Amino acid sequence: MKALAVILLSLAFSLFSLAQTAEDVMSSVRQVAVLQGSQDLTGVIRKGSKKTPLTLFLRGKDIQFALNGGAERFHLRLNDDTQQLRELVGGSSRPFPDSKIGAPISKTDVSYEDLALKFLYWKNPRIVGEEKISGQLCWRLHVVNPEKTGRYREVSVWVTKKQRALMRVVGYGPRPTSVPLKQFEITDVMKVNGVFTVETMKVSSFGADRRVSGITYLEFEKPKRKARTAE
């Protein structure tokens, strides 16, 4: 009986540690994949030859997004236990329309929830295995959408074990089929203020036959250093 109790306690401890590790890994990914500190990044959403200007700002716990030179603005508001997309209209902030969260931006393969990487903030991720991607040993994490908004019901996230950097994300539709809808791949990173962040991300959409139906790139410019002024 004592031996059984030890085994059960060991199993419970292992499961608890794994859950903690998954949360820790996802937290590390967010630090690498999104802005850190008071940063601004400019870039484009590019599909073919068409480019949609994009600017990202980090202000406190809000990640703000501006499209087409500020013609459209929205932000991801981060709290301790929740994250919420909100749009800025006429100088006022209001909840982002549920019907628009999964909508494409400027007829590209990138939606509003994609641009905000909203799925990286979903709760209760699980480590479900290990795989190699481009020679890098990665954890594969799985997380279920806690809300009823957006296109993805579940998402798999691949994270390098060495740097804890985001390598790939696949978003799936509802069960029982769980058809892959979109894939995100980090193809280039850059170092900004001592922290690595995304420089180029490839976003691929899949059709009903599970073949690639469209490709769009998120491309960011490395911020230029401000010249020092003489005192």
Beta strands, then each sheet from edge to edge (+ up, - down):
strand 1: 40-47
strand 2: 50-59
strand 3: 62-67
strand 4: 72-78
strand 5: 83-89
strand 6: 92-95
strand 7: 126-133
strand 8: 136-144
strand 9: 154-160
strand 10: 166-172
strand 11: 180-192
strand 12: 195-206
strand 13: 212-220
sheet 1: 6+ 5- 4+ 3- 2+ 1- 13+ 12- 11+ 10- 9+ 8- 7+
end
